Amino acid sequence: IFVRSGYVYTDMIELRYAQVESIEVGMPPLGQIFGYGNVIVSGTGQRRIIVPFVKDAVGFRRRVNDVLASK
């Protein structure tokens, strides 16, 4: 999973599928209306990556879970 965020200061995070323990989705009320959510990826070693404003966050979680299940 590769995450790039920020405009002035760009933060790039790369997490291998083997290091992913769980993926959570948080949908704030405005996110439910406009179709976005926050994805929280928990990796090995107590690493938590929060990715805000992901369009179709539930679909993203489903696709990652499909990839993890096929390995």
N, C-alpha and C positions, 0 to 999 in steps of 0.2 A: 504494500500500500504506500503510495507516494502522495504526500500532502504538501501543497505550497500555498501560503497565505501571506497577506500583507501587501501594501502598496509602496510605502516609503521604506520600511524595513521588511524584507522578505524572509520568511522562516520556512525552511524546507525540511521535511521529516520523511525518512524512508524506513518502513517496517516490513520485514519479510513475513510472508504468510505463516511460516512455522512459529513465529514469535507472537502471533495473535492469540489471545486467550478468549476474549469476548468482545462483542460489539453491541453498544447500547444506543438507543435513539431517544432524544428528548424533543418533544414537539411543544414549543410555547404556543399560547393562543393565537398570536399573529402568524406563527408558522403554520398552524393548521389552516388558517384562512388563505395564506399566500403560497402554500405548498412547499415549505422548507422546514428543516429541523437541524438539530445539533447531533452529530455523530460522536460518540465517545468510544475510542478503541483502547482496550486494555491489553497490554502486552506483558511478556514475561519480565520479571525483575521489577514489579510494581510500577511500570511505565504506563501512564494514562495520557492519551492524546485526545484533545477536544477539538473537533473541527466544526466551527459554527457555519450556519447558513448554507447547508447542503440541500440542493433541490432534489426532491424525491428521496429523502433520507431512508425511508423504509425500503425502497427498491434497491438502494445502495447496499444496505445491510443484507438484504436477501441475496444479492449477487455475490457478495463476499462470502457469505455462508455457503453458497453453492460451490464456490471455488475451494473453500476449506474442506467441504464434505467429499469432494472428488479426489482429494490427496490421500 
